[in-house]
Amino acid sequence: MESNSEPEIQNQMPIVGSDGAQIGVVAHVDAGESIKVVRDAQGQDHWIPLGWVDRVDRHVHLARTAREATSEWMDTPPAMSAGTGPTSEASESH
């Protein structure tokens, strides 16, 4: 009688790496493409791609260790959709 086979990501859910270490808490999901993490102790914002999510229960479990996730997460908001900004080929000038 379950309506959903997998819980949805909710605000304030803990985010944990594949090693079980917590890296933060969900602030919200941005445009269905990334998770904004609640600001850290230094007031810095971070985002992680939804593609890193392995599963969701009472926690958001990542398919990366905490160390990998925190070294690779984004410090600026990701683009809302692909192709909206300059291409990497066009960014190089001669």
HELIX and SHEET records of a PDB file:
HELIX    1   1 LEU A   50  TRP A   52  5                                   3    
HELIX    2   2 ALA A   66  GLU A   72  1                                   7    
SHEET    1   A 6 HIS A  46  PRO A  49  0                                        
SHEET    2   A 6 SER A  34  VAL A  37 -1                                        
SHEET    3   A 6 GLN A  22  ASP A  30 -1                                        
SHEET    4   A 6 PRO A  14  VAL A  16 -1                                        
SHEET    5   A 6 VAL A  60  LEU A  62  1                                        
SHEET    6   A 6 VAL A  53  VAL A  56 -1                                        
END                                                                             
